[in-house]
């Protein structure tokens, strides 16, 4: 909904504030997209604010065409509100390396959650971020992306509550 666009655009403002506080400029920003609202708002706000960081959008749900329609609709809505035309921040699509369908999981997804928790102390959720991180790493390392990058961790441990291993189910039923 276009009414929520301004609220969703605050992520870009926070990223730019962080850049200023740390005296650096992000060259790449990695984010996921379900409905596409958050990622589209980020691309619009960065463009409006003149930040030309490359935004890499990992599509978890929906298609490129659906995302681009959402992005166009929201950009036009915002331009109408501010009565200014501007260019979007550049963006590129990435895709999960495994369990590509929205809501799907597999052993690789849960292995990524375990690996990341052991290494970084952060739980990834199985719907979005556990699928995004491997895609981000592949893009960074195989395409030799240069410069400073930031990854927006939009999910979290609360999504894990819906996933109970079969062994846990059995033990809970006893």
C-alpha positions as CSV (number, residue, x, y, z in Angstrom):
1,X,0.0,0.0,0.0
2,X,1.4,3.4,-0.9
3,X,0.2,4.8,2.4
4,X,2.9,2.8,4.2
5,X,5.6,3.9,1.8
6,X,7.0,6.7,3.9
7,X,7.4,4.5,6.9
8,X,9.2,1.8,4.9
9,X,11.5,4.5,3.5
10,X,13.0,5.1,6.9
11,X,15.4,2.1,6.4
12,X,17.3,4.2,3.7
13,X,17.5,7.1,6.1
14,X,18.9,4.9,8.8
15,X,21.5,3.4,6.4
16,X,22.6,6.9,5.3
17,X,22.8,8.0,8.9
18,X,25.0,5.0,9.7
19,X,27.2,5.8,6.8
20,X,27.7,9.3,8.1
21,X,28.4,8.2,11.7
22,X,30.9,5.6,10.4
23,X,32.5,7.9,7.8
24,X,32.0,5.5,5.0
25,X,29.8,4.9,1.9
26,X,28.2,1.6,1.1
27,X,28.8,0.5,-2.4
28,X,26.3,-2.4,-2.1
29,X,23.2,-3.0,-0.1
30,X,21.8,-6.5,0.1
31,X,18.1,-7.0,1.0
32,X,15.4,-9.6,0.6
33,X,12.0,-9.2,-1.0
34,X,8.7,-11.0,-0.1
35,X,6.0,-8.7,-1.2
36,X,8.7,-6.3,-2.4
37,X,7.5,-3.3,-0.3
38,X,10.6,-3.0,1.9
39,X,13.1,-3.4,-1.0
40,X,11.2,-1.1,-3.3
41,X,10.9,1.6,-0.6
42,X,14.7,1.2,0.0
43,X,15.5,1.7,-3.8
44,X,13.1,4.6,-4.1
45,X,14.4,6.4,-0.9
46,X,18.0,5.9,-1.8
47,X,17.4,7.3,-5.3
48,X,15.5,10.3,-3.9
49,X,18.3,11.0,-1.4
50,X,20.9,10.8,-4.1
51,X,22.6,7.6,-2.9
52,X,23.7,5.5,-5.8
53,X,24.7,2.3,-3.9
54,X,23.8,-0.8,-5.8
55,X,20.9,-2.6,-4.2
56,X,20.8,-6.4,-4.6
57,X,17.3,-7.7,-4.0
58,X,17.0,-11.5,-3.3
59,X,13.6,-12.4,-4.5
60,X,12.1,-14.9,-2.0
61,X,8.5,-14.5,-3.2
62,X,7.2,-13.1,-6.5
63,X,8.9,-12.5,-9.8
64,X,11.0,-9.8,-11.3
65,X,8.0,-8.5,-13.2
66,X,5.8,-8.3,-10.0
67,X,8.6,-6.5,-8.2
68,X,9.1,-4.0,-11.0
69,X,5.4,-3.3,-11.1
70,X,5.4,-2.6,-7.3
71,X,8.5,-0.5,-7.6
72,X,7.0,1.6,-10.5
73,X,3.7,2.1,-8.7
74,X,5.3,3.2,-5.5
75,X,7.8,5.5,-7.2
76,X,5.0,7.2,-9.1
77,X,3.0,7.5,-5.9
78,X,5.9,9.1,-4.1
79,X,6.8,11.4,-7.0
80,X,3.2,12.6,-7.0
81,X,3.4,13.3,-3.2
82,X,6.6,15.3,-3.4
83,X,6.1,16.7,-6.9
84,X,9.6,15.8,-7.9
85,X,10.9,13.3,-10.5
86,X,14.1,11.4,-9.7
87,X,16.1,8.4,-10.7
88,X,16.0,5.1,-8.7
89,X,19.1,3.7,-7.0
90,X,20.5,1.0,-9.3
91,X,19.3,-2.5,-8.4
92,X,19.9,-6.1,-9.4
93,X,18.0,-9.4,-8.6
94,X,19.4,-12.4,-6.8
95,X,17.7,-15.7,-6.1
96,X,18.0,-18.2,-3.3
97,X,20.4,-21.1,-4.1
98,X,18.0,-23.6,-2.5
99,X,14.3,-24.0,-1.5
100,X,13.3,-21.3,-4.0
101,X,9.6,-21.5,-3.4
102,X,8.2,-19.1,-0.8
103,X,7.7,-20.9,2.5
104,X,9.7,-24.0,1.4
105,X,12.6,-25.3,3.5
106,X,15.1,-28.1,3.3
107,X,18.1,-29.5,5.1
108,X,20.4,-26.9,3.5
109,X,18.3,-24.1,4.9
110,X,18.5,-25.4,8.4
111,X,22.2,-26.2,8.0
112,X,22.7,-22.5,7.1
113,X,20.8,-21.4,10.2
114,X,23.0,-23.7,12.4
115,X,26.2,-22.5,10.7
116,X,25.4,-18.8,11.0
117,X,24.3,-19.2,14.6
118,X,27.5,-21.0,15.6
119,X,29.7,-18.6,13.6
120,X,28.0,-15.2,14.2
121,X,25.7,-15.8,17.2
122,X,22.7,-14.7,15.1
123,X,19.6,-16.8,14.2
124,X,18.5,-16.6,10.7
125,X,14.9,-17.4,9.8
126,X,14.2,-20.2,7.3
127,X,11.8,-18.3,5.1
128,X,14.0,-15.3,4.2
129,X,17.4,-14.7,5.7
130,X,18.7,-18.3,5.7
131,X,18.1,-18.2,1.9
132,X,19.5,-14.7,1.4
133,X,22.8,-15.1,3.1
134,X,24.2,-17.8,0.8
135,X,23.0,-15.8,-2.3
136,X,24.8,-12.7,-0.9
137,X,28.0,-14.7,-0.3
138,X,27.9,-16.2,-3.8
139,X,27.4,-12.7,-5.3
140,X,30.2,-11.2,-3.3
141,X,32.8,-13.9,-3.8
142,X,32.1,-15.3,-7.3
143,X,31.5,-12.0,-8.9
144,X,34.2,-10.3,-7.0
145,X,32.1,-7.4,-5.8
146,X,34.3,-4.6,-4.5
147,X,33.8,-1.9,-2.0
148,X,31.8,-1.7,1.2
149,X,28.7,-3.9,1.5
150,X,25.9,-4.1,4.0
151,X,23.3,-6.8,4.4
152,X,19.9,-5.9,5.8
153,X,18.9,-8.8,8.2
154,X,15.1,-8.5,8.0
155,X,14.1,-11.7,9.7
156,X,14.8,-13.4,12.9
157,X,14.4,-16.2,15.4
158,X,10.7,-15.7,15.8
159,X,10.1,-17.3,12.5
160,X,11.8,-20.4,13.8
161,X,8.9,-21.1,16.2
162,X,6.8,-22.6,13.4
163,X,9.5,-25.2,12.6
164,X,9.8,-28.1,14.9
165,X,12.0,-31.0,14.0
166,X,10.3,-34.4,13.9
167,X,12.4,-35.7,16.7
168,X,11.3,-32.8,18.9
169,X,7.7,-33.5,17.9
170,X,8.0,-37.1,19.1
171,X,9.6,-36.1,22.4
172,X,6.8,-33.5,23.0
173,X,4.1,-36.1,22.4
174,X,5.6,-38.6,25.0
